[in-house]
Amino acid sequence: MPSQLPALNQWVDEVARRTRPAHVHWCDGSDAEHAALVARMEATGDLLPLSPDTHPRCHLHRSHPSDVARVEHLTYVCTRDPRDAGPNNHWMEPAEAHAMMDALFDGCMQGRTLYVIPYCMGPVDSPLARCGVEITDSPYVVANMRLMTRMGAAALARIERDGTFVRGLHSTGELDPNRRFIVHFPEELAIQSYGSCYGGNALLGKKCHALRIASWQARTEGWLAEHMLIVGIEDPRGEVTYVAAAFPSACGKTNLAMLIPPPAFREQGWKVWTIGDDICWMHPGPDGRLYAINPEAGFFGVAPGTGAKTNPNALAMLDRDAIFTNVGLTADNQPWWEGLDERIPAFDWQGRPYDRANGPAAHPNARFTVSARQCPSWSPKMDDPNGVPISAIVFGGRRESLVPLVMQARDWNHGVLLGAAMASETTAAATGAVGVVRRDPMAMKPFCGYNFGDYFSHWLSFGHRGLSLPKIFHVNWFRKGADGRFLWPGFGDNLRVLEWIVGRCRGSRGAVETPVGLLPRRADLDLSGLALPDAALDALLSVDPAGYHREYAAIGEYLDEFGDRVPGALRLEHRKAVALLEQAAAGSAPRAAVG
């Protein structure tokens, strides 16, 4: 099924000549095609069928033990000027990168099938969507892309109408960690990935296209491509407020996107609607508000920790038509991971008989891939070509101390500073040490396709365009007490914080002004039905000026890394914050109630 677009056909032919596959297959996304791919992978052992009684049409995939997470240290952004990539990215000169990747791809698909995957990020008929084509030699990638994107004939038709697409080339290669590279050419709207079959490294529509390349496109075209969930909060009157929220990977985005209100709120009629759990594209609409789409069609979620308490909606969608990667296995052939239940698995994620001495049964970054439509809280608005209007943007990270439960930015520029100053403890979603605090502006550190200084300028530019912008907030579910236990219950009770955020957007909730932003008072939060000690709430809503003064000194040092690319307006906002903290430390900046 070659395309009617000559540029696409020419590119596929060029790649085929270089990689020399045994066959070329143009994917149409049909059920018959998918069934054939699955049967082929079952025959080769790439997919293991799970129990048809408990998990019909579900499969387990075990990746190579060295290929289990994103490889940020081997991920490059290749721009002509290294300053355009910025110190937040690993840079390689484009000609050097092309030569290196051409050598790796030379003959790499011999004996394999080359799959051409046309896909659309976002509803196919949406003006906010963008398209791409991934070439891969992995049927596992094809099966996942079918769940994660609008893939196949309809996407190809749009590509042919638009005449443009992001070019993604992937090969599993030899799965040699020393021959593994993920390379981006934003000026060419191109991605090349070699030597990995892990999701974020191989599903090129996901982080590579939807964030690194899309963030470059968004700056050029005047919109935002962000590492954010999108959720709709419906109040008892039936009014829905849409919120976009940025968290680093494995810090609760999926749980928040599929949140179930606590009993007291459910009884009142509160509901939560899932639009997306990971990526958000926001465009200015004709009414001046920002409208968002989720460019993905599925969820690629972290399995460990997903259970009946943390995310019952996720569990409800994982009993059919799902792909599990690197989870454990029970004796009766059901997927299992830590945090699921109290059963003892029979096999670990490498297929070995389970032995505690070998570590967890499921890899800490084990994943599930499933269509978003299976989520009980799925909203039909996910398919709205116009997107949903965003009233609030929430930033958050994993901080055990200092950072309050929730605070609101004083204005847009202050909100950009809150996002730029984000820090979080690292998780198993990326290779390297776990538990190390690192700066992660807007949760985009691994994903921004250009210089963070320019990225901050792009964010600030929205404040000068006469738009009706969302209010900006920062949350921290992970504050701990002296005993090392979490002070806030989290999970469904996070709706109590979102309810305050919604109220602030509507002007119906109060706050108190502090040097770091606007915080709720005890009376501003609905704590009905929640047994939270007074001391815990006091700590969650406290501000330590001396501690924050040290924090902002570290923030200033971080901004210095981007040199003259840091916008003057952000520097000014930083100086304002430091001055307010110094006044507070001197006792001259009292907390003042605001409407």
N, C-alpha and C positions, 0 to 999 in steps of 0.2 A: 504494500500500500504506500508507494512513494507519494510525496506531497506534491501539490500543485504550486508550491513555492520553490522556485529554482534555487534560491540561496540555501534553503534547508536541504534539498537533495544534494547539492554540491558539497555541503559540509559533511553529510553522512557518507558520501562517496569518498571524500578525503580521509575521514577517520577509518573507514573500512580498509582503504589501501594501506594505511599505516599500521593498523592493528591486526589485519589479516584474519578475520574470523572465519569459521567454517560456514556460518549462516548469518543472514541479516533478517531480523524480524521487526516489523513496524507494529507497535502495540496499539490496539484499538480499544482496550479497556473492557471488552465484553466478558460476560460470564463464562462463555466457552473457552476463551483464551486463558482466563484465570484458572479454570478447572484443569486445563492441560498443563499449565505451569506448576500447579500444586502437585499434580500426579507425578510430574517429572522430578520435583524436589523430594517427594516421598520416596521415589525409587532410588534416588542417590543418597538419601539420608540427610539432606539439608533441612528438611522439615520432618518432624516426628508427629504423627497424629496423636491427639489427646483423646481421652475417653469420649466416645460419641454419646454416651448417656448423660454425662454431666457437662461436657464442653463440645457440643457438635460443631464441626467445621473449624475447630481450633487446632493450632499447631505449636510445637516448641522448636525453636532454632537455637543451636549452641554455636556461638562464635569461637574463633581461635582465642585461647586464653590471653594472648597479647593484644587482642583487638576488642576492647570492651568499653571504650569511652572516647570522647573527643580528644584529639592530640593537638592542643593549642600550640605547643612548642614546634610543631611541624606544619602549622597553618600559616600561609603567607598571603599578604596583600601586595600585589605587584603594580605599582604606579610608576610613571616616568620619573616623577620627582619624589624622592623618599619622604619629603616633608608632608606630602599629601596623604601618605599612609599613616604617618605619625608614630610616636613612640609607643602607642597602645597596640600597634600591630608589628608582626615580624615582616620585614620588607625584603623583597628580592627584585633585582632589575628585570623588567619584563622579558628582554631578549634572552637573558641567562635562564630565566624560569622556563621559557618555551623550549629552549634547547634541552634542558634537563628533563622536562616532561615528555618531549618528543622521543627521547632516547628510552625512557621507561615504557612508553606506549608502543614502541616499535615491536610488532609481532606478538603483543601480549595476549591477544584473543585467539591465537591459533587453537583449533579444536573446540572453540567455544562459540556460542551464539551471541551476536551483537544485537541488543535490544534498543530500539528507538522509542523513547517515551515522551510523547507530547503531553504537556500538562498545563493547567491554568491555576494560578494562585489566587483564589477568590472565586466567587460565582462567575461562571463563564460569560454571563451577559452583563457583568458589572463594569462600569467605566473605571472603577477603582482597582480592578484586578490587573495582573501582569502575567505574561506567559513565559514558558521556557520549554526546552527540549533536553532531556537527559539521555545520553548514550551510555549504556552499561553492559557488562557481560555477566551480570548477576541476576538470576531469576528471583532471588530473595529481595533484591532492591525493587524489581518490578512489582512484586506482590505488595510490598510496603508502600510504594508510591501510589498504587491503586487505592489504598486506604487513606493516604495522607493528602492527596491532591485530587482535583478534578482532572482525571487522566484519560486520554483516549481520543476517539474520533471528534467529539465536540470541541475539545481543546485544540486539536489540529485545525479544525475549521476556523476557530478564532485566530490562531496564529497566521493562517493564510490570509485572513481578512486584514489583520493588523500589519502583517509584513515584517514584524520584529519579534525577537524572542531572545531569552538568555540561553547561552550555549553551555551545557554541562557535560563533561566527558569523564566517565568513571570506569575504572577497572579494578577488580579484586586483586589483580597481580598475584604475587606469591605470598601475600600476607606476611611479608618480612618487615619487622619494625624499622629496620635500617633502610628500607626502600618504600617509605610511606610518606606521602606529601599531599596536602590539600592546598591548592594554589588558586588565588582569585585574581582576575584581571578586570577590575571595575571599569576602566576606561574602554574595555572591549565588551563589557557585559558577558564575561566568560568565566567558567569555573573548570578546573581540572583536578581530579582526585584519583590517587593511585595507592594501592597496597592496603586498603582497609575495606571491611564490609560492615562496620559499625554504623548505626543510624545517622548521626550527625555528620559523619565523614563521607557517607555513601549515598544517603537520600538527599541529593543536591538541591531539591526544592525547599528543604527545611532551613537550617541555619545559613547555609552557603548562599542560596538565592534570596530567601525571604527576609534575611537580615543584612548580610555583608554586602551583597550586590544591591538589594533593594534600598538600603540606607543611602547608598551612592545615588541611585535613581531618585530617591525621595528628596535629597538635597537639591538635585538638579531641577526637579519638577515642582518643588514647593510643598511637599507633604512630609509625613513622618513614618518611618518603618521601625517598629519598636518591639523589644522582647517583653511583651505584656499580655496578660490575660484580658478578656473582655467579659463582663458579667452584668446581667440586668437584675436590679433589686426592685421587686414589686411590693408596694406597701398595701395595707388593708383596703385602700380605696381603689386599687387596681392601677395606680400610676407607677410606671417603670422608669427608674433612673439607671443609666448605663455608666459603668465605671471601668476604666482601664488601669491595670496594676502591674508594676514591674518588680519581679523578684529574681534573684539568681536561680539557676537550675537546682532542683531538689530542695527548694526552700518553701514548698507549700503552694505553688501556683495552681497545680491541678486540684488540690484539695479546696482551695478558695474558689476556683472557677465552678466547682460542682457542690458548693456548700449547701447543707441542709440546715434551715433555721432551727434554733433551740425550741423546745416544746412551747414555751410561753409565747414566742413569736409566731410559731405555726398556728397556735390557737387564735391569734389575732388576725391571721390571714396573710402574713408575710411569705413571699416566695422568692426563689433565686433561679434565674435563667442563665444557662451557659451559652455563651457565644463562642468563646475560644479559651484555651488554657495556656497559650505560649507566645503567640505572635499577633501583633496588632498593627494594621496600616491605617493611619488617620489622615484624611484629606479635608481641607476647608470646604464647607458646603455653601450653597447659595444664600443661606440665612446667616452666615458668619460663624456657625458652630463647627466643631471638628466632628466628622463622621468617620466611623471605624468599621472595617471589615476584618474578619479572621481569614487570612489567605489560605489557611489549611482546611482540610475536610475531615481530618481525623485526629486522634490523640496518640502521641508517642510518649507514654507516661512512665514514670519510675514505679516499679512494682513494689519493692520492699517498703514497708511502712503503710501500704495501702490495705486498709482493713475495714471491718464493719463500723468501728468508731471513727476512724479518720476520714473515710470517704466511701460511704455505702453506695453512692451513685456510681462510682467507678466500678465497684464490685458487681453491681447489677448489669453492667454492660459487657462484662468480661466472661460471660458463660456461653458465648457463641461467636463465631466468625471473627476470631481474634488471633493475632500472632504474638506469642510470648518468646522473649529472647533472654537466655541465660538465667532462667528461674530453676528452682528445684522441681522434683517430680515425686509424687506419692506412689505407693505400691500399686494403686489402682489407676495410675496414669492420669492424675490430675496435676495441674500446675500448683506450685507451692513456693511461698517466700516468707521471710521473716516479717511478722506483723499481720499475717493473714489469719492464722488460727493456731490452736495448740497441738495439731497433729505433728507427728514425726515423719519427715520425708524419707523416701527410700533412696533417692539419688540426688546428688548435688548438681550445680549448673554445668559441671564438666562431664557429667554422666557417670561419675564414680559413686559407688555405694556411700551413702551419707555417713560421715564421721565428723563429729564436732572438732576433732583435732585438725581437720583440713580447712576450718573456717566456716562461714555461713553457707547454707544450702544454696541460696540464690546469691548471685553477684550483687554487691551493693548498688550497682547501676543497672541491674536487670530491668527490662522494659516490657511494655505491652503496646501493641499497635492495634487500633480499633477505629471503626467509623464513628464519627461524632454523633451520627443519627441514632446510635444505640444508647446514648446517655439519657437517663430518665429526665434530666433537667435541660435537655437540648432545646434550644429556642429556634422556631422557624425563621426568626430574624437573622440567623446565621446565613441564610441564603438570600437575604434582601440585597439586591444589587446596589442600593443606595447606602447601605451600611446603617449603623445606629448612632445617634448623637451622644457624644461623651460629655458628661457633666463633671466628672472628677477623674483626676489622674493620681494614682497612689504609688509611691515608691516604698520599698521595704527590703530589709536584709536581716540576717541572722546575727544579732548582737546580744551577748549575755548581760551586758551592763550598759550604763550611761544613757542609751537612747530610749525615750519614753514610748509608751504603748502607741500613741498616735499624736500627731501634731499637724497643723495646717500652715501652709506658707502664707506670708503676709500679702504677697502678690505674685505675679507670674515670674518676675526675675528672681525673687527669693525662692520660688519653687524650683527653678532651674538649678539654683545653687544646691538645694536639698538633694536633687537628683544627681548632680555632679559629685556631691560629697558622699554618696552612698558607699557603705563598706559592709562586707559580709564575710562570714567564715566559709571557707571553701568546702565543697562536698565531693562525693564520689562521681559526680557527673563528668568531671574532667580528671585527667591523669595528674599525679602529683600528690603532695601532702594534703591531708584532710584536717580541717579545723583551724587553718591559718587565716587571720583577718587580712583581707586585701580590699583596696578600693575597687569599686565596680560601678562606675557612673551609670545610672539608669538601667542597671543590670545588663549593660551592653559591652562590657570590657572584652569578652571573647568574640563579639559579633559586629561591632561597628566597622564598616568597610573603609573608613577614612580617619583622618586626624581628629582626635577628641576635641582639640581646641576649635576646629572648624565645626564640629558637631554641636558644641555648646553655643557657638554663634548662630547656627541654624535654629536651634531651639529658641534662643532669645529673639530671633527675627520675627517669630510669630506674635510677639508682644507689640510690634510696630505695624501690624497689618490691618488694624481696625476690626479684629475678630472678637467674637464673644467666646472667650477661651474657658476651658475647664478650670476649676479650682484644683490646687495641687496639695497633696497630703503625703505624710511619711508615717509608716507603721513599723512596729517591731513586736512580733508575737513571742519572741524568744528570750525576753528578759528573765534573769534568774535571781533568786534570793541567795542569802548567805549559805543556805543549806544545799545549794546547787540545783534546786528544783525550779521548774518554770513557775513564774508568778501568775501568768495568764493561762486559762484553760485551753484557749485556742479552738481550732476546728469549728464546729457550728456556732460557738459563742463569739467568733469573730464578726458575726452579723451585728452584734451590739456596737462594734466600732463602725462598721459600714453604715448602720442606721444613723449614727452621729454625723458621719461624713455626708450622707444624703441630706440630713437636716441642715447642715452648714451650707450645702449647695442651694437649698430652698430658702435659707434665711430663717429657719424655724428652730435652730439649736444655738445655745450660747457657748461661749468659750472664754478663756482667760489669756491675756497676752503675756508672753514670756520672752526672754532674749532669743530663744531658738524658734519661736513660732507660736501659734495659737493652740492651746491645749484645752480639752474638756475638763470641767469640774465634775465632782462626783455626781451632782444633780443633773448634769448634761448627758450622762450615759444611762441607758435603760438596763439596770442590773437585776430586774425582776426574775426570780427563780434561780439566781446564781449565788452560791455561798462563797463569796470572795472576802477574805479577811481585810479589815480596814488597812492594816499595815501593808498588805500586798498592793492594794489600789493606790495608796499613798506613794509607794515606791514606783509603780508603773507610771504615775503622772507627775513624778518629780523631775526637776531640772537641776543639775549640778553645774553651776557656772564655772568653777575651777576645772572640773573634768572636761567640760565642753571647750574651755579656752585651750586646753591641750589638744583636744580633737581638732579645733579649727587651725591650730598651728600646723598640725599634720596635714590638714586639707590644703593649706597654703603651699606647703612643700610639694604636695602632689600636683597642684596646678602648675607649679614652677617647671615641672617636667615637660610641659607643652610650650614653654617659652612664649615668644611673641604671638603665637597662634591663639592664646587665651584671650577672649574678648575683654575689653576694658570694663564693660558693664558687669561681667562676672567678678572681676577683681574688686570693683566698687561694692558689690553686694557682699563679698567676703569681708571687706573692711568694715562695712556696716555691722555685720554679725559680730565681729571681734569687739567693736566698740560697745555694742549692747551688752556683751558678756562682761566686759571690763566694768561697765557701770553697775551691773548686777553684783559683781564681786565686791564692789565698793559700797553696796547697799543703796544705790541711787536709782535703781530700775525696778520699782515694785510691780508685782503682778496686777494687771488691770483687767477687769471684766469687759468683754465686748459683746455686741449683739450677735 
